[in-house]
Amino acid sequence: MIAYYKTEVPFIRLIIFFIIGIITAISFNISPNNLFIFFWTILSLVFVALNLWLKKQIIYLHSYYFGICIYVIMILSGIIICNQHKEIFKTNHFSKTPSKQLIVYLLEEPKIKGDIARFNVEVTNNLQKNNLVKTQGKLLLAMRFDTTKSLNLHYGDLLLIKSKFKETEPAYNPSEFNYKGFLSTQQIYYQSFINQKETKKIDEHVANPIKEFALKFRERQIEKFNTYLKDSSVKAVASTLILGYRADLSKEILQTYTKTGTMHVLSVSGMHVGIVVYLLAFMLMFLNKSKKGRILQAIIMISLVWFYALITGLAPSIERAAIMTTFIMLGKARSLKTNTFNIIAITAFAILIFDPFAIINVGFQLSFIAVAGIIYLQPLVYNLYNTNNKILDWIWKLTAVSLAAQIATAPLSLYYFHQFPVYFILSNLFIFLPSILIMYFGLFFLLLYFIPSIAFLLAWCLEFSIKFTNDGLKLIEHIPHANVTQIWWGSIEIILFYIFILLASESIQNKNLRKYASLFLLFLILSTNFRAFQHIKQKQALFFSLRKNTAIAFIKGNNAVLISDLNPNEFTFLFSVKPYLDSCQIDNIQWINPHLTENEKLFSFEGKKLKIINHKNINFANSKQDWLLLSSNKKQDLQSIKNQNSFHKLFIDGRNKDFIIEDFKNQAQKLNLKPSVLKRSFAIEIKL
């Protein structure tokens, strides 16, 4: 039932103000302050005292004042709880204590790529000569190791490592993924790059024993898949879809599921828990006949749901689903008439108390909005079409669920991922039944693994189902115009879109709201068209900041000239350059590699001239230009370059090694030049 009165959804109102407090603490980077606790205590005491001493009639007459008081308390609660989780402000954070070595333990299984293993660690002590100082804080560790030997590192291992770390780096280029911001939500502000010889394992099993058991148990289940399944992509999908282990997924498979709008299937979450719950409810339906039976059923189902969460490694998405399922099962067992929106709010509140930074996690946002969207929008969508045909009705129910979830999450998906799967209804209808079969085949395979004949049969069914699903999604992926990309909306468009969705859905029952829905749709169209107009009129040059490469973009309208030694499939281009070009709505790129030959290159764009020096000669052609870029990766006499070149702005790019950049900077200081270094510094955009 959808609640239309505020008294039906008290937790929704409370959680909104609690979230406002958390977002305020994060957005303004508020440091912990006892004043917040002082005001919270005073307001709480005043509220309790007034409720105890004043008559009910007086409370009723002044209910708005009490409401405001409660909402302010919730905002302060959000700020206080968020501040308590900001490890960087704590006096015993490891970064505030000088040391030669650190004692840390692994918070996850290492992610291996080539000869580099990456994993998060928790620091427990700083070692100063012979003194051991108790500290805390998380650290991102990248370790180079000998690939000819086993790494032999696991969750919970205690290490002694060399104390050399630096702050995580921000996004240096426009529209680039802010990895520093992402890590800060996990309370990781520093990173370390070390060799394996600079570490020593000193103990094991020092972390959470439950999580350690969960991860090791999951490893054993993955080995079962590896034993029976032959195709590597099938193994990867089975491990991901059933157990939440995504390390082995290929880029091609990820791209297929992303472009078809079925990525949620690969993220073990509410859908997967729902499939498990449906099976358990069917198997335990005989317990529904009495109150004691319902309580027993709830206990069994909740226990098995959490066991499933355990074998998936207790990922945040599965924890959210398990918590929500727990509250629903408890309410059902006690025959309580619970409002689902209240359950969603209670679940969110329970999670945010322990991890307030989850509010800016994309998965957290999408999962809760998807569930709320399905509950609120699915009945409205379903009632738009009625049929007596049971098969058509079943298909329409599934379609309504898919539409409701997609409509609810569309604004956020566009904001974060900048693309929209056109055929999402087709792909979600296609994958619905196979995904259920894959789950059941996989779970029964793991349960009956000890019976070889049955395990072989279930493994064959599992492999066939996954291959069928992958091949079907690939066909949908390659349908023309299956995916709309380069959608870069701002917060204004997202807010307008959500207001329109709410007004449009309510206008189904209240026709008076249709004119307001149309008005906000018009605002959204105007805002989108204004952005498109700005892109048509844009004219700028961007000097990208890269570690080892050159990249300069000359942009006019929807066309760009990219002067770079990168190629379109290179990670640096996809991560650091392409997002900016996409955000500018670039349709056509002209590639020019300035380093195919070692000589001076001169480029002209809209009356501006750029010269790139990428040779080691001591003689330079006399010329005048607006911008001069040094990209030779060789030591050169800057005085000679200045004598033979007239320029307004000097750039030094990332192709130059660090010691060469330092040499150029020292020479520039003596010549009163102020060069812009395009390495570990922010990119430079010049509007023309």
N, C-alpha and C positions, 0 to 999 in steps of 0.2 A: 504493500500500500504506500502511495506517495503522500508524504505529509505536507499539508499546506498551512498549518498553524505552527507558530514558533514554540508552543508548549509541547508539541510532539517531538521536537528535535533539539532538546536542551544542549546535548553534547556538541552538536554542530555549531551552535552559537559560541560555546565556550572554546572549542578548538580553534575557531577562526581567530579569536583574540590572542590565544596562546601562540598561534603561528605568527601573528603580527609581531609579537614580542621577539620571537626567534629571528625572524627576517630583519627586524630592526637591529638586533645585536650583531647579526652577520654583515648587513649592508653598511653599517656605520663603524664596523670593527670596534665595537664598544669593549673597553677593557673591564675586567672584573672590578667592581666597586661595592663596598659595604653599604653605600647609600641606598642602593636598590633593595638590598635585604632589609634595611631599616624601614623604608617606606612600605615595603610589602608587609612587614610585621605590624606596623601601625594600622594600615588599612584593614588587615585581616582581623586584628583585635577589635577595631571599631565596628566592623561588619558583624562579628559574632556578638559583641556586646549589645548592639542595637536589636539584633534578632532575639536576644534573650530578654531584654528589658522592655522594649516597646510592645504595645498591644498590636494584634494582628491588623486591626483597622487602620492604625497609623502606618504600619508597614505597607499595607495595600495602597494607601493614599500617596505614599512616597516611593512606590515600587521602582520608578525610573531612577531615582537616586541610588537605590540598592543595586539595580542593574548596572549602572555606570560603575559603581564601586567594584562589583564582581569582575567586570570587563577589564578595569584597570589592574586588578589583582592578577588576572590571567596574563595580561601583557607583561607585567613585571615578572611573573613566574617564567614566561618564555625567555625573557632577557637573562634572568638569574641562572636558569638551568643551562642555557646556551653558553653563558660565560664560564660556568663550572667545567664545561667540556673543552675549553680553549687551553690546550696544554702549553702552547707557546708562551702564555703569560705566567705560568707557574714558576716559582723561584728555583725549583729543583730540576728545571728542564736541562737536559744534557748540554745544550748549546751554550749555557751560561756558566759552565764550569770547565776551565782549561784542563786538558788531559792528553796523555800520549796514547792511551788505548781505551776501548769501550767494551763492556760486556753486554751482549745483546742476545735475544732469542727470536727465532723465526716465527712470524705471524701467519705464514702461508707456505704452501709448497712452491719451490722455485719454478719460475717460468724461463725455460731455456731457449735461446735463439743463437745458433752458432756456438761460439765459445764464451758467450755471456749468459750468466744466470742472474735474473732479477727477482727480488723478493723484498717484502716489507719486514722490518724487524722492530722490536721494542727494546729500547735501551734501559738497562737496569742499574748499571754502575759506570762511573768514570774512574779510570785508574790514573792516579797522579803519583809517579814514582812508586812508593810502597803504600800509598794511601788509597783506600777504596771508598769512593764517595757515592752514596745512594742518589740516583737520579732517575728520570723518566723521560718519555718522549719517543715518538716513532721516527724511523729513518728509512728512506728508500735506498736499498743496497744493490749495486750492479757489480758483479764479481766475474772477473775473467778467470777461466779454469782450463785445465788440461783435458781436452776432449777424448784423449786416449784412455783416460781413467774415469771411473765412476765418480760422480759428484758427491753422492752419499750425504745429502743434506735434506732434512725434512722438517715439517712443522714441529715446533717445540724444541729444536736443537739449540743449545746454548753455545755461543761463539765468543771468542776473544778476538777483536779486530783492531786494526790500526785506526787511530782517531784522526781521520782526515775527511772532512765533509764540507759542503758548501750549500748555500741556499738553492732551492729549486728555481729553475729559470722560468720567467714569464713568457707569454706569447709575444714574440718580437715583431710579427707581421700582422697586418690587419686581417680580421676574420679567421685567423689561425686558432686552432683549438687551444684553450687556455689550460694546459696541463698543470701548471702551478696552482691555479684555482681549484682544479679537480682534486689534486693531492691535499690541498688545505682542508677540504671537506672531510678528509680522513685523518686530519691532524698531523699531516706530514709536511714539514716545511724545509727539510734538509735532505740531501742526497749524497751518496758516497760511491766513488768508483775505486775499487781495489782489486788486487790480484789475490788468487787463492792462497798464495804463500804468506800473505799478510793477515791470514785468519787462522784460528785454531779452535777446533771443536773441544769444549771442555765438559759438556754434559748433554743429556737428552731428556725428553719428556718433562720439560719444565713449564709448558704452557697449559692451556685449558685441556684437561684429560678427555672431556666429552667431545670437544671439537677434534682432538687428535684421533680419537677412536673413529669419529665420523669420516675423517679424511682417509684413514687407513682402510676402513671398511669399504669406502667408495673405490679405492684403488683395487681392492680384491674383486669388486663387481666389474670394474673396467677390464681386468684381466680375463674374466669369464667371457666378455664380449670379444676380446682379442683372440681368444682360443677358438671360438666357433665361427665368427664372422670373417669373411675373406677380404671383401672390398674395403679399402682404407676409408673412403668417404662414408660408407655405411657404418663402420665402427665409430667414426667421429660423430655422426648424427645420432646414433644410438646412445653414445656416452653423454652427449649434450642434452638430448630431448628427455631422456629418462633419468639421468644422474646429475645433470647440471655441470658436466665437465667439458669446457669449451676449448681447451688448449689445442686440440688436434684439428679443429675445423679449418678447412681451406678457405682462401679468399673467394674462390669461385662459388662455393656453397653459401657463404655468408652473403655474397652479392645477390645470389638467386633469391634467397629468402627475404632479403631487404627490399629488393625491387618489386617483389610480388606482394608486399605487405603482410608477410607471414612470419616475420622475425620473432614475434611473441611466442611462436611454437617452440623455438630453440631456447627460450629463456624460461627455465623451470620456475613456474609461478602459480598464480591462482587457477589457471586452466588445468594444469597438471594435477594440482591438489583436488580440483573439482572432479576430475576423472577417477581419481583414487576414491574420493568420498562416495561418488555414485556407485562404484563397484561394492564398496563396503556396506552402503545402505541397502543394496540389493541382497547381499549375502546375510545381513543381520536384520532384515525386515520382520522376521518372526518375533523380535523383541519389542515391537511397537505396541503390543497388546495391553501392556500395563505400565504404570508409572515407574515401577522398579526396573522393568525391562528397558524402558527408554533411557533411564539413568545408566544402566549397564551398557546399553548400546552406545551412548555418548562417551562413556569412559573408554570403551574398546576403540571406537572410531578416532577419538582425540589422541589416544596413545599411538595408534597405527599411523595417523597423519604425521605426528611428530617423529615417529621412527622413519617415515619416508623423508621428512625434512632432514633427519640426521644422515641418511645415506646419500643425500644430495650435497652434503658438505655444509649444511646450514647456511646457504647463500641468503643474502638479505631479502631477495624476492620471495623465496620459499618461506622464510620466517614470517614475512608479512601475511602471506596466504594462510599459514598455519595458525597464526594468532587470530585472524579474522574467523577462520573456521571453528576455532575453539570457542569463541564467544557465541557464534551462531548455534553450535551444538549444545552449549550449556543452556542457552535460552530455550531451545526446543525441548531439551530434556525436562526442564522445569515447567513446560507448557506456558511459558510467558509470551505475551503479545509484544514482541520487540520490533521497533522500527529499524529497518536495515541501515538507514542513514546514521542512526545513533551507533550501531555496531561498527560502521566504517570509521566514525569519529573516535570511538573508544580505542579501536585498533591503532589508528594514527597517533592518538595521544600516548598509548603505551609504548609505541616505537620511539616517538620523539622525546619522551622523558629520558630514555637510555641513549639515544643518538639524535640530538636536535638538528645536527647537520644533514640528516637524511632528507630534510625538507627541500634541499636544493639538489638532491639526487634525481636524475631524470627518470630512472626506473621507479622510484617511489612516487613521483608525481603522476607518471603515466598509469601505473597500476591502480592507484586509488581513483583517478579520474575515469579510467576505463570501467571499473566496477560500478562507480556512481552513475556513469552514463548508461550502462546496461540496465541497471535497476530503474532509472528514471525514464530513459528514452525508449527502451525496448517495447514496453506495453503500448506506448503512443504509436510507434512505427508499426507494430504488429496489427493494431486496430485499424490501420489505414486500408487493409485488404482482408476480406473474409472469403473463405472457400470451404465447401463441404468435403472436398477431396482430401483424405488423410495424408496422402503423400505430398500433395502440394502444400498443405497446411504445415507439415513437418519442415519442408524446404523453406517456406516463408518464415517460420519461427527462427530457423538458423540464420536466414538472411537478415531478419530484424535484429538479432543479437549482433551480427557482424556490423550492420549499419550503425547501430547504437554505439558500439565501442569505437568504431572508426570516426563517427561524428564527434564524439566526446573528446577523443584524443587528437583529432586532426589539427586544431590550432597549435597545440604543443609540439606535435610531430613536425609540423611545418617550421616552427621556430627553431627547433634543435637540429633537425636532419635535412631541412631545405629540399625535400622531395615528397612527391605524393604518388602512391601506386594506383593507377587508374582502374585496374582490374582487380581491386582488392576483394570485391564481392565474389567474383569467380574463383580466385585463388583460395579464399577462406572457405567457400563451400566445397571446393575440391579437396582441401586438406583436412576438413573436419573429421570425416570417418577414418581416413588413413592414420591420422594422429592418434585417435583413440585405439585403433588396432595396434599401432606401434607401441603405445604405452602398455597395453595389456599383454601383448606378446613378449615385450621386454621384461615386465615385472614377473610374469609366470616363468619365463626362462630363468631368471635369477633365482626364483624360489625352488624350481625343479631341476636345477643344474646338476644335482647329484644323480639324476636318472638319465644316463647318456642318450637313450633312444628318444625320450620325450624332449630333452634339451636340443638334440639335433633337429627335430621337427620344428620346434618353436623358433630356433635360430634361423632355419630356412624361411619360415613365415615372416620373421622379423626383417631379414635381409630383403626379401621380395617386396615387402611393404615400403621399406625405406627407398629402395631403388625406384619403385613405382611413383612414390611421392616426389622424389628429386627430379625424375624425368618429366613428370607432369608440370611441376613448377618451372622447369627450364623452358618448356614449350610456352607457358604463359608469359614468362619473362621476355621471350623474343617476339611476342606479338607487337606489331608496330605501335609506337606511342604508349607502351605499357607503363612508363614511368615519367612523370613530369619533374624536372630538376630545376636548379637555380632559383628556388623560391626563397627569398631572403626577406622575411617579414620582421618588423620590429615589435616592441611591446604594445604599441598603439593598435596595430592590426590584430594582434592576438586578443586584446581586451574587447575590441569591436566585434570580433568573430564570436567570442563566447557570449557577449550580450545578445547578439543576433540569434544564436542557437537557443538561448533560454527564452527569449521573447517569441521566437518562431514556434518552439515546442508548446509553450503556454497558449499561444494563439489558436492552437487546434481546438481547445475548449473555450477560450475566450477570444472571440473574433475582434474585439475592440483593440487588442494588442497587435493586430496585424500591421496597422499603419506605423507603429513604433518599430516593429521588426523590419519593415521595409525601409524605414528611415536609417536604421543602423547598418543595414545592408548597403544602402547608398553611400553612407560614410566610409564603409569598408572599401567599396569599389573606387571611390574618389581618392582615398588614401593610397590604394594600390596603384592606381593610374598616375598619381602624382610622383610616386617612386619611379615608375617606368619612364615618366617624362624626364625626371632628373638623370636617369641613366642614359637617355638619348642625348641629353645636352652635356654630359660629362666630358671633361678633357683634362687629363692629368698624367703625371709620370710618377711611378713608384719604384724606388730603389729598395729591393728586398734585403733583409738581413739573414744571411745563411752561413752555415759553418764552413763549407768547403766549395761553394759554388758562386757563380755570378747569375743574377737575375734582375733585369730592369724591364718594367712594363710601360709602354707608351699607349695610353688609352684614349680613344676618341669615339664617343657614342658606344655602340655595341661591338666595336672592333678593337683589337689590341695587337701591338707589335711586341713580342717577347724576345728580348735579347738575353739569351741564357745558354749555358752548356748542359742544362738538364734535359732529360727526355720525358715524354708524357707519362710513362709508366713508372718513373722513379719515385721512390717514397718521398723525397724532399719536395718534389714538385707537387705531389698529391696532398701532402700535409701542410706545406708552408706557402705555396704559390697559388695553386688552383682555387682554394677557398676564397681568396680575394678576387680573382677573376670571375668566379661564379657570383660573388656578391655584387659585382659590377654589371652582371647580366651580359657577359661577353659571349657573343655567338661565333665570332671568327678570330682565330689567333694565327698570326704570321710569325713563324719561328725563325730566329737568326742566332746561330752559334758564333760568338765572337772569338772563340779560341781554337778554331780549326787550323789557323796559321798564326805564327808569332809575328805580328806586325801591328802597327797602330790602326785602330778602326775609328771612323768618324761617322756619326749618325745624326740625322736632322729630323726634328719633329715639331711641327707648329711653330716654326721660327726659332726654335732652340736647338743648340748643337751639343752633342755628347761625344767626347773622345775617350776611348779605352786604350790604355797602354798595357800590353800584355807580353812585352818582349824584354830581353835583358841587355839590349844595346845601350850604348852611352850617348848616342846621337838621337835627337828627336826632331821631327818635322815641326817647323814653325807654324803655328795655327792659333786661331782664336775660337774659343768655345765657351759655352755657359757652364758646362759640367765636365770635370776631368775625373776619370775613374782609374785608379791604379790596381791592376789585376795580374801582375806578372809573376808573383810569388818569388821574386828575386830582390835582393838589396840593390837600391838605385840611389843616385844622387838627386835629391829633391830640388836642390838649387839649380841644377842643369835643366831639369824638367820645367821649373818655374821660369827660367830665362827664355826658354823657347816656346812656352805656351802661356797664353793669356786665358784665364778662366775666372768664373765667379764663385764656383763651389768645387771643393776637392773631396772625392770619395775614396775610401780604401775598402775593398770588399773582402769577403771571407775566403777567397782562394789563397790569400796570403797567409802564411803561417804566423803564429802569434809573435815570434821574435822579430819577424819582418815588420809586422804592424807596429810593434813598439819602436823599432828603428825609424819608421816613417813618422811616427808621432813625435819622437824626439827632434828629428830634423825640422818638422813643421813648427814646433814651438820656437825654435831658433829663428825661423823665417817669419814669425808672427802669422802663421796660417792656422786655421781651425778646421782640420779635416773631419769628415763624418765617417766613422768606422762602421761598416756594415757586417759586424760580427759580434754576437752577444750584446747587441744594442738594438734599439727600436728602428724599424724600417722608416724611410723618409718618403712622404708623399708630397708632391709639388703640384698644386693646382695651377692650371694654365688658362 
